[in-house]
Amino acid sequence: MIKSLLSLFELPEAASPEDASQATQLAAAALLIETARADFHRDEAEEVALRSLLADTLQLSKAQVEELVTLANQRADEATSLYEFTRVINDHYTPAQKLALIDLMWKVAYADSNLDKYEEHLIRRVAELTYVPHQDYIRSKLAAAP
């Protein structure tokens, strides 16, 4: 029992750069999926935008994007909070990469030409949890607006 308690306080073994890259891709994809789901309406335009943005940003093939989206959907279904995704982002992304992620989230939210209050709230929470300054959050929102 003591060993199991001690294991809670031990630092995990260092992950390889490839593992870190896969974890960040999965976290970013899950946050984009959460953005598309936030308005409780499955919209084809948002799904297409999400896949296109993942392919362009991460330079993945169509098959790799589909695999990533499938895994991210599973992780998003199992998630109890945004923290497990934002923690990975905070651990591995630079401030510029965090802002780029917020930009992508806005693009997904606006893909159906309708910004829902739940989508906006989710993006604001992610921006706060990843320490994106509020003025950058607002600039990103205005730049993505149709």
TORMIMI-192081 format. One record per atom (N, C-alpha, C): residue number from 1; atom name; x, y, z. Coordinates in steps of 0.1 Angstrom, whole numbers, plus 5000, padded with zeros to 4 digits. Example, Ala and Ser with C-alpha at 12.3 -4.5 7.8 and 13.67 -1.06 7.14 Angstrom:
<pts>
@rovex:1 voro:N xx:5132 yy:4943 zz:5078
@rovex:1 voro:CA xx:5123 yy:4955 zz:5078
@rovex:1 voro:C xx:5132 yy:4967 zz:5078
@rovex:2 voro:N xx:5128 yy:4978 zz:5071
@rovex:2 voro:CA xx:5137 yy:4989 zz:5071
@rovex:2 voro:C xx:5129 yy:5000 zz:5079
</pts>
This chain:
<pts>
@rovex:1 voro:N xx:5008 yy:4988 zz:5000
@rovex:1 voro:CA xx:5000 yy:5000 zz:5000
@rovex:1 voro:C xx:5009 yy:5013 zz:5000
@rovex:2 voro:N xx:5019 yy:5012 zz:5008
@rovex:2 voro:CA xx:5028 yy:5024 zz:5008
@rovex:2 voro:C xx:5035 yy:5026 zz:4995
@rovex:3 voro:N xx:5038 yy:5015 zz:4988
@rovex:3 voro:CA xx:5044 yy:5017 zz:4974
@rovex:3 voro:C xx:5035 yy:5023 zz:4965
@rovex:4 voro:N xx:5022 yy:5020 zz:4966
@rovex:4 voro:CA xx:5012 yy:5026 zz:4957
@rovex:4 voro:C xx:5010 yy:5041 zz:4960
@rovex:5 voro:N xx:5011 yy:5044 zz:4973
@rovex:5 voro:CA xx:5010 yy:5059 zz:4976
@rovex:5 voro:C xx:5022 yy:5066 zz:4972
@rovex:6 voro:N xx:5034 yy:5060 zz:4973
@rovex:6 voro:CA xx:5046 yy:5067 zz:4969
@rovex:6 voro:C xx:5046 yy:5068 zz:4954
@rovex:7 voro:N xx:5041 yy:5059 zz:4946
@rovex:7 voro:CA xx:5040 yy:5060 zz:4932
@rovex:7 voro:C xx:5033 yy:5072 zz:4927
@rovex:8 voro:N xx:5023 yy:5077 zz:4935
@rovex:8 voro:CA xx:5016 yy:5089 zz:4931
@rovex:8 voro:C xx:5025 yy:5101 zz:4931
@rovex:9 voro:N xx:5036 yy:5101 zz:4939
@rovex:9 voro:CA xx:5044 yy:5113 zz:4940
@rovex:9 voro:C xx:5057 yy:5112 zz:4931
@rovex:10 voro:N xx:5059 yy:5100 zz:4925
@rovex:10 voro:CA xx:5071 yy:5099 zz:4917
@rovex:10 voro:C xx:5069 yy:5105 zz:4903
@rovex:11 voro:N xx:5079 yy:5110 zz:4898
@rovex:11 voro:CA xx:5079 yy:5116 zz:4885
@rovex:11 voro:C xx:5079 yy:5105 zz:4874
@rovex:12 voro:N xx:5071 yy:5106 zz:4864
@rovex:12 voro:CA xx:5071 yy:5096 zz:4853
@rovex:12 voro:C xx:5084 yy:5096 zz:4846
@rovex:13 voro:N xx:5087 yy:5084 zz:4840
@rovex:13 voro:CA xx:5099 yy:5083 zz:4832
@rovex:13 voro:C xx:5098 yy:5092 zz:4821
@rovex:14 voro:N xx:5110 yy:5097 zz:4817
@rovex:14 voro:CA xx:5110 yy:5107 zz:4806
@rovex:14 voro:C xx:5105 yy:5100 zz:4793
@rovex:15 voro:N xx:5096 yy:5107 zz:4786
@rovex:15 voro:CA xx:5090 yy:5102 zz:4774
@rovex:15 voro:C xx:5100 yy:5106 zz:4762
@rovex:16 voro:N xx:5100 yy:5097 zz:4752
@rovex:16 voro:CA xx:5108 yy:5100 zz:4741
@rovex:16 voro:C xx:5101 yy:5112 zz:4733
@rovex:17 voro:N xx:5109 yy:5119 zz:4725
@rovex:17 voro:CA xx:5103 yy:5130 zz:4717
@rovex:17 voro:C xx:5091 yy:5125 zz:4708
@rovex:18 voro:N xx:5092 yy:5113 zz:4703
@rovex:18 voro:CA xx:5081 yy:5108 zz:4695
@rovex:18 voro:C xx:5069 yy:5106 zz:4703
@rovex:19 voro:N xx:5070 yy:5101 zz:4715
@rovex:19 voro:CA xx:5058 yy:5099 zz:4724
@rovex:19 voro:C xx:5052 yy:5113 zz:4728
@rovex:20 voro:N xx:5061 yy:5123 zz:4730
@rovex:20 voro:CA xx:5056 yy:5136 zz:4734
@rovex:20 voro:C xx:5049 yy:5142 zz:4722
@rovex:21 voro:N xx:5054 yy:5140 zz:4710
@rovex:21 voro:CA xx:5047 yy:5145 zz:4698
@rovex:21 voro:C xx:5034 yy:5139 zz:4696
@rovex:22 voro:N xx:5033 yy:5126 zz:4698
@rovex:22 voro:CA xx:5020 yy:5119 zz:4696
@rovex:22 voro:C xx:5010 yy:5124 zz:4707
@rovex:23 voro:N xx:5015 yy:5126 zz:4719
@rovex:23 voro:CA xx:5006 yy:5130 zz:4730
@rovex:23 voro:C xx:5001 yy:5144 zz:4727
@rovex:24 voro:N xx:5009 yy:5153 zz:4722
@rovex:24 voro:CA xx:5005 yy:5167 zz:4719
@rovex:24 voro:C xx:4995 yy:5167 zz:4708
@rovex:25 voro:N xx:4998 yy:5159 zz:4697
@rovex:25 voro:CA xx:4989 yy:5158 zz:4686
@rovex:25 voro:C xx:4975 yy:5153 zz:4691
@rovex:26 voro:N xx:4975 yy:5143 zz:4699
@rovex:26 voro:CA xx:4963 yy:5137 zz:4705
@rovex:26 voro:C xx:4955 yy:5147 zz:4713
@rovex:27 voro:N xx:4962 yy:5155 zz:4722
@rovex:27 voro:CA xx:4956 yy:5165 zz:4730
@rovex:27 voro:C xx:4950 yy:5176 zz:4722
@rovex:28 voro:N xx:4958 yy:5181 zz:4712
@rovex:28 voro:CA xx:4953 yy:5191 zz:4703
@rovex:28 voro:C xx:4940 yy:5187 zz:4695
@rovex:29 voro:N xx:4941 yy:5175 zz:4690
@rovex:29 voro:CA xx:4929 yy:5169 zz:4683
@rovex:29 voro:C xx:4917 yy:5168 zz:4692
@rovex:30 voro:N xx:4919 yy:5163 zz:4704
@rovex:30 voro:CA xx:4908 yy:5162 zz:4713
@rovex:30 voro:C xx:4902 yy:5175 zz:4717
@rovex:31 voro:N xx:4910 yy:5186 zz:4718
@rovex:31 voro:CA xx:4905 yy:5199 zz:4721
@rovex:31 voro:C xx:4897 yy:5204 zz:4709
@rovex:32 voro:N xx:4901 yy:5202 zz:4697
@rovex:32 voro:CA xx:4894 yy:5206 zz:4685
@rovex:32 voro:C xx:4881 yy:5198 zz:4684
@rovex:33 voro:N xx:4881 yy:5185 zz:4688
@rovex:33 voro:CA xx:4869 yy:5177 zz:4688
@rovex:33 voro:C xx:4859 yy:5183 zz:4698
@rovex:34 voro:N xx:4864 yy:5186 zz:4710
@rovex:34 voro:CA xx:4856 yy:5192 zz:4720
@rovex:34 voro:C xx:4849 yy:5205 zz:4715
@rovex:35 voro:N xx:4857 yy:5213 zz:4708
@rovex:35 voro:CA xx:4851 yy:5225 zz:4702
@rovex:35 voro:C xx:4840 yy:5222 zz:4693
@rovex:36 voro:N xx:4842 yy:5212 zz:4684
@rovex:36 voro:CA xx:4831 yy:5209 zz:4675
@rovex:36 voro:C xx:4819 yy:5203 zz:4682
@rovex:37 voro:N xx:4821 yy:5197 zz:4693
@rovex:37 voro:CA xx:4810 yy:5191 zz:4701
@rovex:37 voro:C xx:4803 yy:5201 zz:4711
@rovex:38 voro:N xx:4809 yy:5212 zz:4713
@rovex:38 voro:CA xx:4805 yy:5221 zz:4724
@rovex:38 voro:C xx:4791 yy:5226 zz:4722
@rovex:39 voro:N xx:4786 yy:5227 zz:4710
@rovex:39 voro:CA xx:4773 yy:5233 zz:4708
@rovex:39 voro:C xx:4762 yy:5222 zz:4707
@rovex:40 voro:N xx:4766 yy:5209 zz:4710
@rovex:40 voro:CA xx:4757 yy:5198 zz:4711
@rovex:40 voro:C xx:4750 yy:5195 zz:4698
@rovex:41 voro:N xx:4757 yy:5199 zz:4687
@rovex:41 voro:CA xx:4751 yy:5197 zz:4674
@rovex:41 voro:C xx:4763 yy:5192 zz:4664
@rovex:42 voro:N xx:4761 yy:5181 zz:4659
@rovex:42 voro:CA xx:4772 yy:5176 zz:4650
@rovex:42 voro:C xx:4770 yy:5182 zz:4636
@rovex:43 voro:N xx:4780 yy:5190 zz:4632
@rovex:43 voro:CA xx:4779 yy:5197 zz:4620
@rovex:43 voro:C xx:4790 yy:5193 zz:4610
@rovex:44 voro:N xx:4786 yy:5189 zz:4598
@rovex:44 voro:CA xx:4796 yy:5184 zz:4588
@rovex:44 voro:C xx:4806 yy:5195 zz:4585
@rovex:45 voro:N xx:4803 yy:5207 zz:4585
@rovex:45 voro:CA xx:4813 yy:5218 zz:4582
@rovex:45 voro:C xx:4824 yy:5218 zz:4592
@rovex:46 voro:N xx:4820 yy:5216 zz:4605
@rovex:46 voro:CA xx:4830 yy:5216 zz:4615
@rovex:46 voro:C xx:4839 yy:5204 zz:4615
@rovex:47 voro:N xx:4833 yy:5193 zz:4611
@rovex:47 voro:CA xx:4840 yy:5180 zz:4610
@rovex:47 voro:C xx:4851 yy:5181 zz:4599
@rovex:48 voro:N xx:4846 yy:5187 zz:4587
@rovex:48 voro:CA xx:4855 yy:5188 zz:4576
@rovex:48 voro:C xx:4867 yy:5198 zz:4579
@rovex:49 voro:N xx:4863 yy:5209 zz:4586
@rovex:49 voro:CA xx:4873 yy:5219 zz:4590
@rovex:49 voro:C xx:4883 yy:5213 zz:4600
@rovex:50 voro:N xx:4878 yy:5206 zz:4609
@rovex:50 voro:CA xx:4887 yy:5199 zz:4619
@rovex:50 voro:C xx:4897 yy:5190 zz:4612
@rovex:51 voro:N xx:4893 yy:5182 zz:4603
@rovex:51 voro:CA xx:4902 yy:5172 zz:4596
@rovex:51 voro:C xx:4912 yy:5180 zz:4587
@rovex:52 voro:N xx:4907 yy:5190 zz:4581
@rovex:52 voro:CA xx:4915 yy:5198 zz:4572
@rovex:52 voro:C xx:4926 yy:5205 zz:4580
@rovex:53 voro:N xx:4922 yy:5211 zz:4591
@rovex:53 voro:CA xx:4932 yy:5218 zz:4599
@rovex:53 voro:C xx:4942 yy:5209 zz:4605
@rovex:54 voro:N xx:4938 yy:5197 zz:4609
@rovex:54 voro:CA xx:4947 yy:5187 zz:4615
@rovex:54 voro:C xx:4957 yy:5183 zz:4604
@rovex:55 voro:N xx:4952 yy:5180 zz:4592
@rovex:55 voro:CA xx:4961 yy:5176 zz:4581
@rovex:55 voro:C xx:4971 yy:5187 zz:4577
@rovex:56 voro:N xx:4966 yy:5199 zz:4576
@rovex:56 voro:CA xx:4975 yy:5210 zz:4572
@rovex:56 voro:C xx:4985 yy:5214 zz:4583
@rovex:57 voro:N xx:4980 yy:5215 zz:4596
@rovex:57 voro:CA xx:4989 yy:5220 zz:4607
@rovex:57 voro:C xx:4999 yy:5209 zz:4611
@rovex:58 voro:N xx:4995 yy:5197 zz:4612
@rovex:58 voro:CA xx:5003 yy:5186 zz:4616
@rovex:58 voro:C xx:5010 yy:5179 zz:4605
@rovex:59 voro:N xx:5007 yy:5183 zz:4593
@rovex:59 voro:CA xx:5013 yy:5176 zz:4581
@rovex:59 voro:C xx:5011 yy:5161 zz:4581
@rovex:60 voro:N xx:4998 yy:5157 zz:4582
@rovex:60 voro:CA xx:4995 yy:5143 zz:4583
@rovex:60 voro:C xx:4987 yy:5139 zz:4570
@rovex:61 voro:N xx:4988 yy:5126 zz:4567
@rovex:61 voro:CA xx:4981 yy:5121 zz:4555
@rovex:61 voro:C xx:4966 yy:5119 zz:4560
@rovex:62 voro:N xx:4958 yy:5117 zz:4550
@rovex:62 voro:CA xx:4943 yy:5115 zz:4553
@rovex:62 voro:C xx:4941 yy:5103 zz:4563
@rovex:63 voro:N xx:4948 yy:5092 zz:4560
@rovex:63 voro:CA xx:4947 yy:5081 zz:4569
@rovex:63 voro:C xx:4952 yy:5084 zz:4583
@rovex:64 voro:N xx:4963 yy:5091 zz:4584
@rovex:64 voro:CA xx:4968 yy:5095 zz:4597
@rovex:64 voro:C xx:4958 yy:5104 zz:4605
@rovex:65 voro:N xx:4952 yy:5113 zz:4597
@rovex:65 voro:CA xx:4942 yy:5122 zz:4604
@rovex:65 voro:C xx:4930 yy:5114 zz:4609
@rovex:66 voro:N xx:4926 yy:5104 zz:4601
@rovex:66 voro:CA xx:4914 yy:5096 zz:4605
@rovex:66 voro:C xx:4917 yy:5088 zz:4617
@rovex:67 voro:N xx:4930 yy:5082 zz:4618
@rovex:67 voro:CA xx:4934 yy:5075 zz:4630
@rovex:67 voro:C xx:4935 yy:5084 zz:4642
@rovex:68 voro:N xx:4940 yy:5096 zz:4640
@rovex:68 voro:CA xx:4941 yy:5106 zz:4651
@rovex:68 voro:C xx:4928 yy:5110 zz:4656
@rovex:69 voro:N xx:4919 yy:5113 zz:4647
@rovex:69 voro:CA xx:4905 yy:5117 zz:4650
@rovex:69 voro:C xx:4898 yy:5106 zz:4658
@rovex:70 voro:N xx:4899 yy:5093 zz:4654
@rovex:70 voro:CA xx:4893 yy:5082 zz:4661
@rovex:70 voro:C xx:4899 yy:5081 zz:4675
@rovex:71 voro:N xx:4912 yy:5082 zz:4676
@rovex:71 voro:CA xx:4918 yy:5081 zz:4690
@rovex:71 voro:C xx:4914 yy:5093 zz:4698
@rovex:72 voro:N xx:4913 yy:5105 zz:4692
@rovex:72 voro:CA xx:4910 yy:5117 zz:4700
@rovex:72 voro:C xx:4895 yy:5117 zz:4704
@rovex:73 voro:N xx:4887 yy:5111 zz:4696
@rovex:73 voro:CA xx:4872 yy:5110 zz:4699
@rovex:73 voro:C xx:4871 yy:5101 zz:4711
@rovex:74 voro:N xx:4879 yy:5090 zz:4711
@rovex:74 voro:CA xx:4878 yy:5080 zz:4723
@rovex:74 voro:C xx:4883 yy:5087 zz:4735
@rovex:75 voro:N xx:4894 yy:5094 zz:4734
@rovex:75 voro:CA xx:4900 yy:5101 zz:4746
@rovex:75 voro:C xx:4890 yy:5112 zz:4751
@rovex:76 voro:N xx:4884 yy:5119 zz:4742
@rovex:76 voro:CA xx:4874 yy:5130 zz:4746
@rovex:76 voro:C xx:4862 yy:5124 zz:4752
@rovex:77 voro:N xx:4858 yy:5112 zz:4748
@rovex:77 voro:CA xx:4846 yy:5105 zz:4754
@rovex:77 voro:C xx:4850 yy:5101 zz:4768
@rovex:78 voro:N xx:4862 yy:5097 zz:4770
@rovex:78 voro:CA xx:4866 yy:5092 zz:4784
@rovex:78 voro:C xx:4870 yy:5103 zz:4793
@rovex:79 voro:N xx:4873 yy:5115 zz:4788
@rovex:79 voro:CA xx:4878 yy:5126 zz:4796
@rovex:79 voro:C xx:4868 yy:5131 zz:4806
@rovex:80 voro:N xx:4873 yy:5134 zz:4818
@rovex:80 voro:CA xx:4865 yy:5140 zz:4828
@rovex:80 voro:C xx:4866 yy:5155 zz:4829
@rovex:81 voro:N xx:4877 yy:5160 zz:4823
@rovex:81 voro:CA xx:4879 yy:5174 zz:4823
@rovex:81 voro:C xx:4888 yy:5178 zz:4812
@rovex:82 voro:N xx:4890 yy:5191 zz:4810
@rovex:82 voro:CA xx:4899 yy:5196 zz:4800
@rovex:82 voro:C xx:4914 yy:5195 zz:4804
@rovex:83 voro:N xx:4915 yy:5194 zz:4817
@rovex:83 voro:CA xx:4929 yy:5194 zz:4823
@rovex:83 voro:C xx:4938 yy:5184 zz:4817
@rovex:84 voro:N xx:4934 yy:5172 zz:4815
@rovex:84 voro:CA xx:4943 yy:5162 zz:4809
@rovex:84 voro:C xx:4948 yy:5165 zz:4796
@rovex:85 voro:N xx:4941 yy:5173 zz:4788
@rovex:85 voro:CA xx:4945 yy:5178 zz:4775
@rovex:85 voro:C xx:4954 yy:5191 zz:4776
@rovex:86 voro:N xx:4949 yy:5200 zz:4785
@rovex:86 voro:CA xx:4957 yy:5213 zz:4786
@rovex:86 voro:C xx:4970 yy:5210 zz:4793
@rovex:87 voro:N xx:4971 yy:5201 zz:4802
@rovex:87 voro:CA xx:4983 yy:5198 zz:4809
@rovex:87 voro:C xx:4994 yy:5194 zz:4799
@rovex:88 voro:N xx:4990 yy:5185 zz:4789
@rovex:88 voro:CA xx:5000 yy:5181 zz:4779
@rovex:88 voro:C xx:5004 yy:5193 zz:4770
@rovex:89 voro:N xx:4994 yy:5201 zz:4767
@rovex:89 voro:CA xx:4997 yy:5213 zz:4759
@rovex:89 voro:C xx:5007 yy:5222 zz:4767
@rovex:90 voro:N xx:5004 yy:5224 zz:4779
@rovex:90 voro:CA xx:5013 yy:5233 zz:4787
@rovex:90 voro:C xx:5027 yy:5227 zz:4789
@rovex:91 voro:N xx:5028 yy:5214 zz:4789
@rovex:91 voro:CA xx:5041 yy:5207 zz:4791
@rovex:91 voro:C xx:5049 yy:5208 zz:4779
@rovex:92 voro:N xx:5043 yy:5209 zz:4767
@rovex:92 voro:CA xx:5051 yy:5207 zz:4754
@rovex:92 voro:C xx:5050 yy:5218 zz:4744
@rovex:93 voro:N xx:5040 yy:5227 zz:4746
@rovex:93 voro:CA xx:5038 yy:5238 zz:4736
@rovex:93 voro:C xx:5045 yy:5251 zz:4741
@rovex:94 voro:N xx:5050 yy:5259 zz:4731
@rovex:94 voro:CA xx:5055 yy:5272 zz:4734
@rovex:94 voro:C xx:5042 yy:5281 zz:4734
@rovex:95 voro:N xx:5044 yy:5294 zz:4739
@rovex:95 voro:CA xx:5033 yy:5303 zz:4739
@rovex:95 voro:C xx:5027 yy:5305 zz:4725
@rovex:96 voro:N xx:5036 yy:5306 zz:4715
@rovex:96 voro:CA xx:5031 yy:5307 zz:4701
@rovex:96 voro:C xx:5023 yy:5295 zz:4696
@rovex:97 voro:N xx:5027 yy:5283 zz:4700
@rovex:97 voro:CA xx:5019 yy:5271 zz:4696
@rovex:97 voro:C xx:5006 yy:5271 zz:4703
@rovex:98 voro:N xx:5006 yy:5275 zz:4716
@rovex:98 voro:CA xx:4993 yy:5276 zz:4723
@rovex:98 voro:C xx:4983 yy:5285 zz:4716
@rovex:99 voro:N xx:4988 yy:5297 zz:4712
@rovex:99 voro:CA xx:4980 yy:5307 zz:4705
@rovex:99 voro:C xx:4975 yy:5301 zz:4692
@rovex:100 voro:N xx:4984 yy:5294 zz:4685
@rovex:100 voro:CA xx:4980 yy:5287 zz:4672
@rovex:100 voro:C xx:4969 yy:5277 zz:4675
@rovex:101 voro:N xx:4969 yy:5270 zz:4686
@rovex:101 voro:CA xx:4959 yy:5260 zz:4689
@rovex:101 voro:C xx:4946 yy:5268 zz:4691
@rovex:102 voro:N xx:4946 yy:5279 zz:4698
@rovex:102 voro:CA xx:4934 yy:5287 zz:4701
@rovex:102 voro:C xx:4928 yy:5292 zz:4687
@rovex:103 voro:N xx:4937 yy:5296 zz:4678
@rovex:103 voro:CA xx:4933 yy:5300 zz:4664
@rovex:103 voro:C xx:4926 yy:5289 zz:4658
@rovex:104 voro:N xx:4931 yy:5277 zz:4659
@rovex:104 voro:CA xx:4925 yy:5265 zz:4652
@rovex:104 voro:C xx:4911 yy:5262 zz:4659
@rovex:105 voro:N xx:4910 yy:5264 zz:4671
@rovex:105 voro:CA xx:4897 yy:5262 zz:4678
@rovex:105 voro:C xx:4887 yy:5272 zz:4673
@rovex:106 voro:N xx:4891 yy:5284 zz:4672
@rovex:106 voro:CA xx:4881 yy:5294 zz:4666
@rovex:106 voro:C xx:4877 yy:5290 zz:4652
@rovex:107 voro:N xx:4887 yy:5286 zz:4644
@rovex:107 voro:CA xx:4883 yy:5282 zz:4630
@rovex:107 voro:C xx:4873 yy:5270 zz:4630
@rovex:108 voro:N xx:4874 yy:5261 zz:4639
@rovex:108 voro:CA xx:4865 yy:5250 zz:4640
@rovex:108 voro:C xx:4851 yy:5256 zz:4644
@rovex:109 voro:N xx:4851 yy:5264 zz:4654
@rovex:109 voro:CA xx:4839 yy:5270 zz:4660
@rovex:109 voro:C xx:4831 yy:5278 zz:4649
@rovex:110 voro:N xx:4839 yy:5285 zz:4641
@rovex:110 voro:CA xx:4832 yy:5294 zz:4631
@rovex:110 voro:C xx:4830 yy:5286 zz:4617
@rovex:111 voro:N xx:4834 yy:5274 zz:4616
@rovex:111 voro:CA xx:4833 yy:5266 zz:4604
@rovex:111 voro:C xx:4818 yy:5265 zz:4599
@rovex:112 voro:N xx:4809 yy:5265 zz:4608
@rovex:112 voro:CA xx:4794 yy:5264 zz:4604
@rovex:112 voro:C xx:4788 yy:5278 zz:4604
@rovex:113 voro:N xx:4796 yy:5288 zz:4604
@rovex:113 voro:CA xx:4792 yy:5302 zz:4603
@rovex:113 voro:C xx:4783 yy:5306 zz:4615
@rovex:114 voro:N xx:4784 yy:5299 zz:4626
@rovex:114 voro:CA xx:4776 yy:5302 zz:4638
@rovex:114 voro:C xx:4784 yy:5299 zz:4650
@rovex:115 voro:N xx:4787 yy:5310 zz:4657
@rovex:115 voro:CA xx:4795 yy:5308 zz:4670
@rovex:115 voro:C xx:4785 yy:5306 zz:4681
@rovex:116 voro:N xx:4785 yy:5295 zz:4687
@rovex:116 voro:CA xx:4776 yy:5291 zz:4698
@rovex:116 voro:C xx:4783 yy:5296 zz:4711
@rovex:117 voro:N xx:4775 yy:5300 zz:4721
@rovex:117 voro:CA xx:4780 yy:5304 zz:4734
@rovex:117 voro:C xx:4788 yy:5294 zz:4741
@rovex:118 voro:N xx:4785 yy:5281 zz:4739
@rovex:118 voro:CA xx:4792 yy:5270 zz:4745
@rovex:118 voro:C xx:4806 yy:5268 zz:4739
@rovex:119 voro:N xx:4807 yy:5270 zz:4726
@rovex:119 voro:CA xx:4820 yy:5270 zz:4719
@rovex:119 voro:C xx:4829 yy:5281 zz:4724
@rovex:120 voro:N xx:4823 yy:5293 zz:4725
@rovex:120 voro:CA xx:4831 yy:5304 zz:4730
@rovex:120 voro:C xx:4836 yy:5302 zz:4744
@rovex:121 voro:N xx:4827 yy:5296 zz:4752
@rovex:121 voro:CA xx:4831 yy:5294 zz:4766
@rovex:121 voro:C xx:4842 yy:5283 zz:4767
@rovex:122 voro:N xx:4841 yy:5273 zz:4759
@rovex:122 voro:CA xx:4851 yy:5262 zz:4759
@rovex:122 voro:C xx:4865 yy:5268 zz:4755
@rovex:123 voro:N xx:4865 yy:5276 zz:4744
@rovex:123 voro:CA xx:4877 yy:5282 zz:4739
@rovex:123 voro:C xx:4883 yy:5291 zz:4750
@rovex:124 voro:N xx:4875 yy:5299 zz:4756
@rovex:124 voro:CA xx:4880 yy:5308 zz:4767
@rovex:124 voro:C xx:4886 yy:5300 zz:4778
@rovex:125 voro:N xx:4880 yy:5289 zz:4782
@rovex:125 voro:CA xx:4885 yy:5281 zz:4793
@rovex:125 voro:C xx:4899 yy:5275 zz:4789
@rovex:126 voro:N xx:4900 yy:5270 zz:4777
@rovex:126 voro:CA xx:4912 yy:5264 zz:4772
@rovex:126 voro:C xx:4923 yy:5275 zz:4771
@rovex:127 voro:N xx:4919 yy:5287 zz:4767
@rovex:127 voro:CA xx:4929 yy:5298 zz:4767
@rovex:127 voro:C xx:4934 yy:5301 zz:4781
@rovex:128 voro:N xx:4925 yy:5301 zz:4790
@rovex:128 voro:CA xx:4929 yy:5304 zz:4804
@rovex:128 voro:C xx:4938 yy:5293 zz:4810
@rovex:129 voro:N xx:4934 yy:5280 zz:4807
@rovex:129 voro:CA xx:4941 yy:5269 zz:4812
@rovex:129 voro:C xx:4955 yy:5267 zz:4806
@rovex:130 voro:N xx:4957 yy:5273 zz:4794
@rovex:130 voro:CA xx:4970 yy:5272 zz:4787
@rovex:130 voro:C xx:4977 yy:5286 zz:4788
@rovex:131 voro:N xx:4972 yy:5295 zz:4796
@rovex:131 voro:CA xx:4979 yy:5308 zz:4799
@rovex:131 voro:C xx:4981 yy:5316 zz:4786
@rovex:132 voro:N xx:4971 yy:5316 zz:4777
@rovex:132 voro:CA xx:4971 yy:5325 zz:4766
@rovex:132 voro:C xx:4965 yy:5338 zz:4771
@rovex:133 voro:N xx:4973 yy:5349 zz:4769
@rovex:133 voro:CA xx:4968 yy:5362 zz:4774
@rovex:133 voro:C xx:4954 yy:5366 zz:4767
@rovex:134 voro:N xx:4946 yy:5372 zz:4775
@rovex:134 voro:CA xx:4932 yy:5376 zz:4771
@rovex:134 voro:C xx:4932 yy:5384 zz:4758
@rovex:135 voro:N xx:4942 yy:5393 zz:4757
@rovex:135 voro:CA xx:4942 yy:5402 zz:4745
@rovex:135 voro:C xx:4945 yy:5393 zz:4732
@rovex:136 voro:N xx:4953 yy:5383 zz:4734
@rovex:136 voro:CA xx:4956 yy:5374 zz:4723
@rovex:136 voro:C xx:4944 yy:5365 zz:4719
@rovex:137 voro:N xx:4937 yy:5361 zz:4730
@rovex:137 voro:CA xx:4924 yy:5353 zz:4728
@rovex:137 voro:C xx:4914 yy:5362 zz:4720
@rovex:138 voro:N xx:4913 yy:5374 zz:4723
@rovex:138 voro:CA xx:4903 yy:5383 zz:4716
@rovex:138 voro:C xx:4908 yy:5385 zz:4702
@rovex:139 voro:N xx:4921 yy:5388 zz:4700
@rovex:139 voro:CA xx:4926 yy:5390 zz:4686
@rovex:139 voro:C xx:4924 yy:5378 zz:4678
@rovex:140 voro:N xx:4926 yy:5366 zz:4683
@rovex:140 voro:CA xx:4924 yy:5354 zz:4676
@rovex:140 voro:C xx:4909 yy:5352 zz:4672
@rovex:141 voro:N xx:4900 yy:5355 zz:4682
@rovex:141 voro:CA xx:4886 yy:5354 zz:4679
@rovex:141 voro:C xx:4882 yy:5364 zz:4667
@rovex:142 voro:N xx:4886 yy:5376 zz:4668
@rovex:142 voro:CA xx:4883 yy:5386 zz:4657
@rovex:142 voro:C xx:4889 yy:5382 zz:4644
@rovex:143 voro:N xx:4901 yy:5376 zz:4644
@rovex:143 voro:CA xx:4907 yy:5372 zz:4631
@rovex:143 voro:C xx:4900 yy:5360 zz:4625
@rovex:144 voro:N xx:4894 yy:5352 zz:4633
@rovex:144 voro:CA xx:4888 yy:5340 zz:4628
@rovex:144 voro:C xx:4873 yy:5342 zz:4624
@rovex:145 voro:N xx:4867 yy:5353 zz:4628
@rovex:145 voro:CA xx:4853 yy:5356 zz:4626
@rovex:145 voro:C xx:4851 yy:5358 zz:4611
@rovex:146 voro:N xx:4840 yy:5353 zz:4606
@rovex:146 voro:CA xx:4837 yy:5354 zz:4591
@rovex:146 voro:C xx:4834 yy:5369 zz:4587
</pts>
